[in-house]
Amino acid sequence: MSVTAKVVCSVKTLQGEGTPYESYILNFSADYADGRNKEWAAATPYMHIQMSVKGDLKDLFEVGKKYTLTFEENEEVSDAKE
């Protein structure tokens, strides 16, 4: 089973400018316009996701643009050797 969430990039903040640790912090909030997210919003009416990206990945995200996230359960993979 999967859950799809419609989100809006609400903040894009540069951190560590000019250092080897330079990155962008991206904040995403749920987009409830026109009934989006009604699949899960009745039970969980709030969502906030934050991620950090480096390099050219920052160009994939713009404040005010909308994106779709899909949450799917993954089968657990063990690194243990038998």
Backbone as numpy.savetxt, mean C-alpha at the origin, in Angstrom:
# Nx Ny Nz CAx CAy CAz Cx Cy Cz
-9.10 -17.42 -1.03 -9.93 -16.25 -1.03 -9.04 -15.00 -1.03
-9.51 -13.95 -1.66 -8.76 -12.71 -1.66 -9.69 -11.55 -1.33
-9.10 -10.46 -0.87 -9.82 -9.22 -0.60 -9.14 -8.12 -1.40
-9.93 -7.34 -2.09 -9.40 -6.23 -2.88 -9.73 -4.93 -2.16
-8.75 -4.04 -2.10 -8.94 -2.74 -1.46 -8.55 -1.64 -2.44
-9.41 -0.66 -2.56 -9.14 0.52 -3.38 -8.55 1.58 -2.45
-7.40 2.13 -2.81 -6.72 3.10 -1.96 -6.30 4.33 -2.75
-6.02 5.40 -2.02 -5.53 6.65 -2.59 -4.19 6.96 -1.94
-3.21 7.33 -2.74 -1.92 7.76 -2.19 -2.16 9.16 -1.61
-2.04 9.28 -0.28 -2.36 10.53 0.38 -1.12 11.36 0.74
0.03 10.70 0.90 1.26 11.41 1.28 2.45 10.71 0.62
3.40 11.52 0.15 4.66 11.02 -0.42 5.75 11.93 0.13
6.56 11.39 1.05 7.53 12.21 1.77 8.95 11.70 1.53
9.84 12.59 1.11 11.25 12.27 0.92 11.94 12.23 2.27
12.74 11.18 2.50 13.53 11.07 3.73 14.97 10.76 3.37
15.91 11.33 4.15 17.32 11.03 3.95 17.88 11.56 2.66
17.39 12.70 2.21 17.81 13.26 0.92 19.32 13.39 0.82
19.88 12.89 -0.29 21.30 12.99 -0.56 22.17 11.99 0.19
21.54 11.06 0.90 22.30 10.05 1.63 22.07 8.69 0.99
22.86 7.68 1.37 22.63 6.33 0.84 21.28 5.75 1.28
20.64 6.38 2.27 19.38 5.89 2.82 18.17 6.64 2.25
18.39 7.46 1.22 17.31 8.25 0.64 16.17 7.34 0.20
14.96 7.69 0.60 13.78 6.92 0.23 12.55 7.81 0.32
11.44 7.29 -0.15 10.16 7.98 -0.05 9.23 7.14 0.81
8.58 7.80 1.75 7.55 7.15 2.55 6.22 7.45 1.86
5.48 6.40 1.56 4.18 6.53 0.90 3.08 6.12 1.87
2.06 6.95 1.99 0.89 6.63 2.81 -0.32 6.46 1.91
-1.08 5.42 2.18 -2.29 5.12 1.41 -3.47 5.02 2.37
-4.59 5.60 1.95 -5.83 5.53 2.72 -6.90 4.88 1.86
-7.88 4.27 2.51 -8.97 3.64 1.77 -9.76 4.67 0.99
-10.24 4.28 -0.18 -11.07 5.12 -1.04 -12.49 4.58 -0.97
-13.36 5.32 -0.29 -14.74 4.87 -0.09 -15.73 5.46 -1.09
-15.25 6.27 -2.04 -16.14 6.91 -3.01 -16.95 5.88 -3.80
-18.18 6.21 -4.07 -19.06 5.37 -4.91 -19.15 3.92 -4.45
-19.08 3.69 -3.14 -19.23 2.34 -2.61 -18.01 1.45 -2.74
-16.87 2.05 -3.13 -15.66 1.23 -3.23 -15.35 0.66 -1.84
-14.83 -0.49 -1.80 -14.43 -1.18 -0.58 -15.61 -1.66 0.26
-16.82 -1.66 -0.28 -17.97 -2.09 0.50 -17.86 -3.56 0.90
-17.07 -4.33 0.16 -16.88 -5.75 0.46 -16.36 -5.95 1.88
-15.47 -5.09 2.33 -14.88 -5.26 3.67 -15.14 -4.09 4.60
-15.57 -2.94 4.10 -15.70 -1.74 4.93 -16.76 -1.84 6.02
-17.79 -2.63 5.81 -18.83 -2.76 6.84 -18.25 -3.37 8.12
-17.31 -4.29 7.97 -16.71 -4.94 9.14 -15.44 -4.24 9.60
-14.73 -3.61 8.70 -13.46 -2.96 9.01 -13.44 -1.61 8.29
-14.05 -0.59 8.88 -14.24 0.65 8.13 -13.04 1.59 8.09
-11.86 1.12 8.39 -10.69 1.98 8.36 -9.50 1.23 7.79
-8.70 1.90 6.97 -7.47 1.30 6.46 -6.43 2.39 6.25
-5.23 2.09 6.68 -4.09 2.97 6.43 -2.89 2.07 6.20
-2.21 2.27 5.09 -1.02 1.46 4.76 0.12 2.42 4.46
1.30 2.07 4.96 2.48 2.88 4.71 3.59 1.97 4.21
4.35 2.47 3.22 5.50 1.71 2.74 6.60 2.68 2.34
7.80 2.16 2.29 8.97 2.94 1.92 9.52 2.37 0.62
9.85 3.26 -0.32 10.41 2.82 -1.59 11.68 3.60 -1.89
12.55 2.98 -2.66 13.81 3.62 -3.06 13.90 3.63 -4.58
14.76 4.49 -5.08 15.04 4.52 -6.51 13.84 4.89 -7.35
13.78 4.30 -8.53 12.75 4.65 -9.50 11.35 4.21 -9.11
11.21 3.36 -8.09 9.87 2.95 -7.66 9.03 4.14 -7.25
9.67 5.20 -6.76 8.93 6.38 -6.33 8.11 6.97 -7.47
8.55 6.79 -8.70 7.86 7.35 -9.85 6.55 6.63 -10.19
6.34 5.47 -9.59 5.11 4.71 -9.84 3.94 5.23 -9.03
4.19 6.10 -8.04 3.15 6.55 -7.13 3.06 8.06 -7.10
1.83 8.58 -7.18 1.60 10.02 -7.13 0.49 10.31 -6.12
0.67 11.38 -5.35 -0.35 11.79 -4.40 -1.64 12.11 -5.15
-2.75 11.60 -4.62 -4.06 11.81 -5.23 -4.48 10.74 -6.22
-3.54 9.91 -6.66 -3.87 8.83 -7.60 -4.41 7.64 -6.82
-5.23 6.85 -7.50 -5.88 5.69 -6.88 -5.21 4.40 -7.35
-5.16 3.44 -6.43 -4.51 2.16 -6.69 -5.38 1.03 -6.13
-5.15 -0.17 -6.60 -5.86 -1.34 -6.12 -4.87 -2.30 -5.46
-5.20 -2.73 -4.25 -4.39 -3.72 -3.54 -5.18 -5.02 -3.49
-4.50 -6.13 -3.64 -5.13 -7.43 -3.51 -4.41 -8.20 -2.42
-5.19 -8.63 -1.43 -4.64 -9.43 -0.33 -5.04 -10.87 -0.55
-4.04 -11.73 -0.68 -4.27 -13.15 -0.87 -3.43 -13.92 0.12
-4.01 -14.97 0.65 -3.26 -15.82 1.57 -2.24 -16.62 0.77
-1.02 -16.68 1.29 0.03 -17.47 0.66 0.27 -18.72 1.48
0.59 -19.79 0.78 0.96 -21.01 1.50 2.33 -20.78 2.13
2.45 -21.22 3.35 3.71 -21.06 4.07 4.78 -21.95 3.45
5.94 -21.38 3.20 7.05 -22.12 2.64 8.13 -22.20 3.70
8.58 -23.38 3.99 9.59 -23.57 5.03 10.97 -23.59 4.40
11.91 -22.89 5.03 13.31 -22.91 4.59 14.09 -24.03 5.26
13.46 -24.71 6.18 14.14 -25.76 6.94 14.45 -26.94 6.02
15.65 -27.48 6.19 16.06 -28.66 5.41 15.80 -29.90 6.23
15.24 -30.88 5.57 14.93 -32.13 6.29 16.04 -33.12 6.14
